Amino acid sequence: MKKILIALIGLGILAGCAESSDSASLVAPSGTGIGGSLARFTILGDFLYTVDNTRLVTIDISEPEAPEPVDETVVTQGVETIFPLKDHLLLGTQRGLFIYRVQSNGVPAYVSSYEHIVSCDPVVANENYAYVTLRAAGCREAAAGAANTLDIVNIQNIEDPQLVNSFAMESPYGLGLDGQTLFVCEGINGLRVFDLSSPEAPQEIKYLSDINAVDVIPLQGTLLVVGPDRLLQLDYTDLDNITVLSEITIGA
């Protein structure tokens, strides 16, 4: 219950293609933000990073009682999400994945991008691969011809990200990564769990069709699942037997 309460305190408002759903973001003891893939803010060390439709904003929070704006970087139109990866920030936008490196002064500098057809685009990543969901279903901004997919982008060369595979989905929203396990939310179509033993060819190992899942945060065996009207804790220590630990109703 403690973890779920922390996540509630950190609820962040989504915009654009998130379409009035909520996502959680919290802070690890290391000072790095632990957030859902749909989060619009994160923390790295002494800095808070936030995104709006066009900008990446840096705020110095070394003195929490007196946060100080440091920098505003114009990215592109349709910036939706932010995900921290060591000293990098991965921004999900309606046009693609944008990667920034955090410099010693805390200010992010552009590194590279992977662009795609206009659609809704959260992202999670490890050192080698970024996993991106593209959603056309229910996405107001999606361009004609956009599809519902899970894209896998090789970022081993962070300066030259390359699409290596793409899988059809039904209505993908947020996603979460824990080692070789990937969780992908499908809204009213449930929650899918993939094994990443072959990182470029995920294998679905579990499908929870009775959960309306918009975003997730994996926390070492406990999965926080954000839906439009409730927040769940799932125990996934046994992937063959994922169980509900608790549930809190949110919203109206």
Disulfide bonds with the S-S distance in Angstrom:
Cys17-Cys120 2.00
Cys120-Cys139 2.22
